[in-house]
Amino acid sequence: MAKSKIRRKKNDKAGESASATPESQAQKNALTRAAAKRKAPGRSEPKGPNIIEKIRQFFREVQVELRKVAWPTRKETVASTSVVVVLVFLISIYLGLVDIGLSRLIKYIIK
């Protein structure tokens, strides 16, 4: 019997939890339950970082993502803007002509 206690102590010192006996596992479970009962009611564990830390984390992540963006050159930006302005101008002329045509058609039908 003395040898089994010595072996168990050696196993505990070596950190071998895989060879834990059912008795020691039951003791661990009991200790865990007892610790849970000791916790004061109404007190909760911190749920994570506070709002200030969350805001800081958000801006850190934004900074990292902005470094990944492939920003266009000045030449590409001017070219894209020119295309947009020309298309807006052409579509506005088209819609203006359609509006004038439909309004004349409605006036003709009403008279």
C-alpha positions, 0 to 999 in steps of 0.5 A: 500500500505504501508503494502505491502512494509513492507511485501516485505522488511520483505521477502527480509530480511528473504531471501525468494527468492521463493516469489519473485515478477515478478517485482523483478525478472525482475530487477534482470535480468536487473542488470545481463544484465547490469553487463555483458555489463559493462565487458570490451571487450577483457578481459576474466575471468581466465580459471582455474589454471595456468600450474604450478598448473596443474602440481602440481595437476597431481603429487598429483594425481599420488602420490595418485594412487601409494599408491593404487597399490598392489606392489608384494613382492620380492619373487613374483617378482623373480618368475615372472621374472624367468618364463619370462626368461625361456619362452623367452629362450624356444621360441627363441630355437623354432624360431631358429629351425623353421628358420633353417628348413625353410632356408634349405627347401628354399635352397633345392627348389632353387637348 
